[in-house]
Amino acid sequence: MNKVRQQIKAKRPTFTRHEAGQKKRVAPNWRKPKGHQNKMRLGVKGAKVTVSQGYRMPKSVRGLDTRTSLIPVVVVREKDLESIDAKTQGIIVGATVGTKKRLAIFEVAEKKGITIINIRDVNAYKENFEKKKAATKTQKNKKKATKDKVKKADEKKASDKKKEEEEAKAALKGDESQESGTKEKKKQEKILHHKQ
């Protein structure tokens, strides 16, 4: 299949825009010629060739994957693999599928012998995923440790503040009791003094 493709591609010319070589401002990427008297549009001999259906791939090759020459089928879950023929079809795992589901799909595909088109090396993909998972775990642990440290420090500060406040209250109470004791003594002295 790939040989057929290569043969046709070798024969197929490169389609460039009209006057792309003559004028600097005109980009070489393809645009359909639309001028009324455009020689390229009219297909005049000697003018550049235009895109036409004659340069198309044959039906046997059309729509197949270029690398594996299999019919691509988009897969989103493991159930989708049941209806796939491993000889003629290859799978493309959907972009919205998460990594856990993706890995499960890979395992089922390996068991059934189905080729995965959009991922070349499945083992490398798995290793990369595990590395990322380990890295995220270590980051989470570091964040947790720093949070715990901050929490402990805050608790220590709060407990120290409470102790200081209690000590200050106790000191105030002691001062008040001393003051009240001295006041009572003075009162008693005054009473005694009056009696005399």
Buried (B, 14 or more C-beta within 10 A) or exposed (E): BEEEBEEBEEEEEEBBBBEBEEEEEBEEEEEEBEEEEBBBBEEEEEBBBBEEEEBEBEEEBEEBBEEBBBBBBEBEEEEBBEEBEBEEBBBBBBEEBEEEBBBBBBEBBEEEEBBBBBBEEBEEBBEEBEEEEEEEEEEEEEEEEEEEEEEEEEEEEEEEEEEEEEEEEEEEEEEEEEEEEEEEEEEEEEEEEEEE
